Amino acid sequence: MFSLQPTLENSKVRLQPLQESDFERLYKVASDPEIWAQHPNKNRCEREPFRNFFEGAMMSSGAFLILDKESGEVAGSTRFYDYNEEARSVFVGYTFYGTKFWGSRLNPQAKKLMLDYIFQYVDLVKFHVGAENWRSRKAMERLGAELKGEIIVAYHGEPDRNNVEYSITKKAWITQNTTQSVVHHQQTMNSEINFRKATPEDAGQIWQILQQAIRRRKNDGSRQWQDGYPNPETVERDIAHGIGYVLTENNAVVAYAAVIYNDEPAYEAIEGKWLSDADFNVIHRVAVSDEAAGKGFATEIFRRIKEYSRQNGVFSIKVDTNFDNTAMLRILEKLGYTYCGEVYFRGSARRAFEKILK
């Protein structure tokens, strides 16, 4: 379900819905005057002006407390606001960090979590930045946002201020992240990457990778794989039936998937329509290790399965994923898979996709 205030998390940073009880620990961070030195409203370091800022955050119903995962400390705050359903747009802003986190990777990590999530529901994200806030303006440029011009912004309980507006489209965000994945792939070219059938000796590594993926799904707020599936017995069956495949880097297993030929009963009852009735391979249980996550290996295992399918005369690949599995939905969109409808597993609806190989 769409929410402006989900919990978003990766291995470095956690964004959780801002609560009234967070005021004191957030003000402890915000009370540093240096944070606001380039901001149009420089007195937010004082208690009462910050109380007004905090009230506006709570009223937005889209504000987050930013936590540094390594230290457990409150790093700052940010928010979604002014969501426009008709225009399919939203603003991201009112972001600040404690000075000890300036220059860290926390802000890019947090922004990526927010944009990856919100671009499931909107086509345009906008940002207001104080006209003289050059630190934030540089951050916008590094993010890939485009400067649109100057604008007067009305703040909650504060004077109107000169701002500049930036924006980034869904298409630009996907293209930018696809390019980054290609760069990661090129960086791995000096490594020996292999795709092969899994063996019983791989079972331990595969289950470890699946456990890591299960934890990441939970941290990302996804309900997929939170019901005891997959499990070690699943891995053993995959290997015994010859449908488990691994991607290795220098002989270490970094990714896993099950590839099944022409056999998925749940797909026969699709609520929608497949692109073809031809022979097909089904991809299930795609998982990448924590060490390999974000380096393009998920995309690479899909590419290898495509090559494997062609070599065996199969020119259709079908796959499904949870509605809230943002990372997989983004990969499928990037790779040109077509949404075909809904299928059901263990009583839950899943989004189903197909790609015709040419």
C-alpha positions in Angstrom: 0.0 0.0 0.0 1.3 3.5 -0.9 2.4 5.6 2.0 4.4 8.8 2.2 5.9 7.6 5.5 7.2 4.0 5.1 10.2 2.7 6.9 13.1 2.6 4.5 16.4 0.9 5.3 19.6 -0.5 3.9 22.9 -1.6 5.5 24.0 2.0 6.2 21.0 4.1 7.0 17.4 3.8 8.4 14.6 6.2 7.7 11.7 5.7 10.1 8.5 7.7 10.5 9.1 10.8 12.7 7.2 10.6 16.0 6.4 13.3 18.6 8.7 11.5 21.0 11.7 12.1 18.7 11.7 15.9 19.4 14.4 16.0 22.0 16.9 13.8 20.3 16.4 15.5 16.9 16.7 18.9 18.5 20.0 17.8 20.1 21.3 17.4 16.5 19.6 20.6 15.1 20.8 22.9 17.9 24.2 23.3 16.1 24.1 26.8 14.4 26.5 25.6 11.7 23.8 23.3 10.2 21.7 26.3 9.3 24.4 28.8 8.4 23.6 28.6 4.7 19.8 28.0 5.2 17.3 30.9 4.6 15.9 30.3 8.2 19.1 30.4 10.3 17.4 30.5 13.7 16.2 26.9 13.5 19.1 26.1 15.9 17.0 27.8 18.6 14.4 25.7 20.5 11.2 27.5 19.6 11.9 28.0 15.9 12.9 24.4 15.7 9.7 23.4 17.6 7.8 25.2 14.8 9.9 23.3 12.2 9.2 20.0 13.9 5.4 20.8 14.0 5.5 21.3 10.3 7.3 18.0 9.8 4.6 16.2 11.8 1.8 17.9 9.9 3.3 16.8 6.6 2.7 13.1 7.4 5.8 12.3 5.4 8.7 13.1 7.7 11.5 10.8 8.7 14.0 10.4 11.4 17.4 9.5 9.8 19.5 7.0 11.8 23.1 6.0 11.1 23.1 2.2 11.2 26.7 1.9 12.2 26.5 4.1 15.3 22.8 4.0 16.0 22.9 7.8 16.3 20.2 10.2 15.0 21.8 11.8 11.9 19.0 14.2 10.9 15.6 14.4 9.2 14.0 14.6 5.8 10.5 14.3 4.4 8.1 13.8 1.4 5.6 16.6 1.1 3.1 18.2 -1.3 2.2 14.9 -3.0 0.1 15.6 -6.2 -1.8 12.4 -7.2 -3.1 13.9 -10.5 0.3 15.3 -11.6 2.1 12.1 -10.2 4.6 14.3 -8.4 6.0 14.9 -4.9 8.6 17.1 -3.2 11.5 15.8 -1.2 13.1 18.2 1.2 13.5 19.9 4.6 16.6 17.7 4.9 19.3 18.4 7.5 22.2 16.3 9.0 24.4 16.8 12.0 27.8 18.2 10.9 29.5 14.9 11.9 27.7 13.3 9.0 28.6 15.9 6.4 30.7 14.4 3.7 29.6 10.9 4.6 27.7 8.7 2.2 24.5 8.9 4.4 22.7 11.6 2.4 23.2 9.8 -1.0 22.1 6.5 0.6 19.0 8.1 2.1 18.1 9.9 -1.1 18.4 6.7 -3.1 16.2 4.8 -0.7 13.6 7.6 -1.0 13.7 7.9 -4.8 13.7 4.2 -5.4 10.6 3.9 -3.3 8.6 6.9 -4.4 9.2 6.4 -8.1 7.0 3.4 -7.9 4.1 5.9 -7.5 5.2 9.1 -9.1 6.8 10.3 -12.3 8.5 13.5 -11.0 10.2 14.4 -7.8 10.9 18.1 -7.0 13.2 19.8 -4.5 13.3 23.3 -3.0 16.7 24.5 -1.9 17.6 27.8 -0.4 19.1 30.0 -3.1 22.3 30.6 -1.2 22.5 27.0 0.2 25.4 26.0 -2.0 26.1 22.8 -0.1 22.6 21.5 -0.8 22.7 22.8 -4.4 25.9 20.8 -5.0 24.2 17.7 -3.5 21.3 18.2 -5.9 23.7 18.2 -8.9 25.4 15.1 -7.7 22.0 13.4 -7.4 21.3 14.2 -11.1 18.5 16.7 -10.4 18.0 19.5 -13.0 17.8 23.2 -12.0 14.5 24.6 -13.0 14.7 28.2 -11.7 14.0 30.5 -8.7 10.9 30.4 -6.7 9.5 32.0 -3.5 8.7 29.3 -0.9 6.2 29.7 2.0 7.5 27.9 5.1 5.2 26.7 7.9 5.2 29.5 10.5 8.3 31.2 9.0 8.8 34.1 6.5 8.7 33.3 2.7 12.2 32.8 1.3 14.0 32.8 -2.0 14.6 29.2 -3.2 15.7 27.4 -6.3 13.7 24.4 -7.6 15.3 21.2 -8.9 13.6 18.2 -10.3 14.3 14.7 -11.6 12.1 12.4 -13.6 11.5 8.7 -13.1 13.0 8.0 -16.5 16.1 10.0 -15.7 16.5 8.2 -12.4 16.2 4.8 -13.9 18.6 5.7 -16.7 21.1 7.1 -14.2 21.0 4.0 -12.0 21.2 1.6 -15.1 24.4 3.4 -16.1 25.8 3.0 -12.6 25.0 -0.8 -12.8 26.9 -1.0 -16.1 29.9 0.7 -14.5 29.8 -1.8 -11.7 29.6 -4.6 -14.3 32.6 -3.2 -16.1 34.6 -3.1 -12.8 34.0 -6.8 -12.4 35.2 -7.7 -15.9 38.7 -8.3 -14.5 37.2 -11.0 -12.2 36.3 -14.4 -13.5 32.5 -14.6 -13.6 30.8 -17.9 -14.2 27.2 -19.2 -14.4 26.6 -22.9 -13.7 24.4 -25.5 -12.2 24.5 -25.6 -8.4 26.0 -28.6 -6.7 25.3 -30.1 -3.2 28.6 -28.5 -2.1 27.1 -25.1 -2.9 24.1 -25.6 -0.7 25.6 -23.9 2.4 26.6 -20.8 0.5 23.3 -20.6 -1.3 21.3 -20.8 1.9 23.5 -18.1 3.5 22.9 -15.8 0.5 19.1 -16.5 0.7 19.2 -15.6 4.4 20.9 -12.3 3.7 18.3 -11.6 1.0 15.5 -12.4 3.4 16.9 -9.9 5.9 17.3 -7.2 3.3 13.7 -7.7 2.2 12.5 -7.3 5.8 14.7 -4.2 6.3 13.3 -2.7 3.1 9.7 -3.2 4.4 8.9 -6.0 1.9 6.7 -8.9 3.0 8.2 -11.2 0.4 10.0 -14.2 1.9 8.9 -13.5 5.4 6.8 -16.6 5.8 9.5 -19.4 6.1 10.0 -19.7 2.4 12.6 -20.2 1.0 14.4 -22.5 3.4 17.3 -25.0 3.4 14.9 -27.8 2.1 14.0 -25.5 -0.8 17.7 -25.3 -1.8 18.2 -29.0 -1.5 15.2 -29.7 -3.7 16.4 -27.2 -6.3 19.8 -28.8 -6.5 18.4 -32.4 -6.5 16.0 -31.5 -9.4 18.8 -29.8 -11.3 17.1 -26.3 -11.4 19.4 -24.4 -9.1 22.0 -22.1 -10.7 24.7 -20.0 -9.3 26.8 -17.0 -10.4 30.3 -17.1 -9.1 33.1 -14.5 -8.9 36.5 -16.1 -8.7 34.8 -19.4 -7.7 32.9 -17.8 -4.8 29.1 -18.0 -5.1 27.7 -14.4 -5.2 24.1 -14.9 -6.6 21.5 -17.7 -7.0 18.4 -18.4 -8.9 16.2 -21.4 -9.8 15.4 -21.8 -13.5 12.5 -24.1 -14.3 11.5 -25.2 -17.8 7.7 -25.1 -18.7 6.5 -25.8 -15.2 4.7 -23.4 -12.9 1.1 -24.3 -12.2 0.4 -20.9 -10.6 1.0 -19.2 -13.9 -1.9 -21.1 -15.6 -4.3 -19.1 -13.5 -2.9 -15.6 -14.2 -5.3 -12.7 -13.8 -4.2 -11.1 -17.0 -2.6 -12.5 -20.1 0.9 -13.7 -20.9 2.6 -12.4 -24.1 3.0 -15.9 -25.5 2.0 -19.6 -25.2 5.4 -20.8 -26.3 7.8 -22.8 -24.2 9.3 -20.8 -21.4 11.7 -20.7 -18.5 10.6 -19.5 -15.1 13.0 -17.7 -12.8 12.4 -18.0 -9.1 14.4 -17.3 -5.9 16.8 -14.7 -7.2 19.2 -13.7 -4.4 22.5 -11.8 -4.2 25.0 -11.9 -1.3 25.4 -8.8 0.9 29.0 -8.4 -0.4 27.8 -8.4 -4.0 24.6 -6.4 -3.6 24.5 -3.2 -5.6 27.3 -4.3 -8.0 25.1 -5.4 -10.9 25.2 -9.2 -10.2 21.4 -9.4 -10.1 21.2 -8.0 -13.6 24.1 -10.3 -14.6 22.4 -13.5 -13.5 19.3 -12.4 -15.5 21.6 -11.9 -18.5 23.2 -15.3 -18.1 19.8 -17.0 -17.8 18.7 -15.2 -21.0 21.8 -16.6 -22.8 21.2 -20.1 -21.3 17.6 -20.0 -22.5 18.5 -19.0 -26.1 21.1 -21.7 -26.2 18.5 -24.3 -25.3 15.9 -23.0 -27.8 13.7 -21.3 -25.2 12.6 -17.8 -26.2 10.3 -16.8 -23.4 11.2 -16.0 -19.7 8.5 -15.6 -17.1 9.0 -14.3 -13.6 7.0 -12.9 -10.7 7.7 -10.8 -7.6 6.0 -9.1 -4.7 4.3 -5.8 -5.2 6.6 -4.3 -2.6 9.9 -5.8 -3.8 11.2 -2.4 -5.1 14.6 -3.6 -6.1 13.3 -6.5 -8.3 10.6 -4.4 -9.9 13.2 -1.9 -10.9 15.5 -4.6 -12.4 12.6 -6.1 -14.4 11.7 -2.6 -15.7 15.3 -1.9 -16.6 15.6 -5.3 -18.5 12.5 -4.7 -20.5 10.2 -7.3 -18.9 6.5 -6.7 -19.7 3.9 -6.7 -16.8 1.2 -9.3 -17.7 -1.0 -9.5 -14.6 -1.2 -11.1 -11.2 -0.5 -14.7 -10.1 -1.0 -16.2 -6.6 1.4 -18.0 -4.3 0.6 -19.2 -0.8 -2.6 -17.0 -0.9 -0.7 -13.8 -1.9 -0.9 -11.8 -5.2 2.3 -11.3 -7.1 3.1 -9.2 -10.1 3.9 -11.4 -13.2 6.2 -10.5 -16.1 7.4 -12.0 -19.3 10.2 -11.2 -21.8 10.2 -12.5 -25.3 13.8 -13.2 -26.5 14.7 -12.1 -30.0 
